[in-house]
Amino acid sequence: MLGKLIKHEWKSVYKVGSLLLLSLLAVTLIGCLYFFSPMWTNLFSESNNMDTLASLTGTFIGIGSLIVCIFTMIGVVYGMMIYLGVRFFKSMYTDEGYLAHTLPVTPHQLLCSKLLVGGFWMLIANVVALISIVGLILVMIASIANGVQADIDFWEMLREGVEAIIDLYERELGLNMTHYVVVGILTTIIGAFSSIMTIYGALTIGQLSKKYKAMMGILTYFGLGLLNMIIGMVVSTVNMAANISRGVSGEAISGITYDYSLIISIVMGVGLYFLSYFIIKKKLNLD
């Protein structure tokens, strides 16, 4: 039955999700095409014969394209969150929710199907947004480098720069970059599911209210965000004080704090999942 629920949820979500991602890819493609255009590359060429007004116009258009892309990426990620949150609330705690809760399924199956699909779409949105912004910035810098010196091997220069940064972190600061990369990947994956579970959990808590359920859910979401921030600050401060007293370096402290952020994300997501399960099973309010 869980498979059927996931399939139904996927069919309900993929059209809007795909549209949001396609809009992001379209804006990114337009930005890349501009940075490959002669108008941008000629700005940094030694043979540039453009007048001041044309140069300023080209620069503003380039910077404006980058800003538009960044805001579009942010909008897509948050738009995905809002859409998934609205869909969850409508399908669980409005008149439409009556049908969902009369199906021969358990609260675990309902929550799992929505969490798996919602978390997967959030993960896709985050990864695509990250790839888009990094790719766009690299294309912009590569075109600038090529304009300044046509025979420059930008990708070789980038590789050497990355190797130098890794060497600095590992040799000079004593940090394990492999650990950072692994934790970063886990944070990206788990964070996507934890963030969507925070929305679902907040809306589930909000539906306990007799009136203004959606508003209470939104307020609960911001309250959980504030709580998460406070916990993170307290953990970081306590951890920093304890490690300073043991003579641990500042760079190592930042690495440990990085790990704690992942742990907090896991605890928050798991805690809200089981709280939501308990509310749906014992405290469901569809009035």
Summary of the structure (lengths in Angstrom):
residues: 287
radius of gyration: 23.8
end to end distance: 26.9
largest distance: 73.9
contacts: 863
relative contact order: 0.10
helix: 87%
strand: 0%
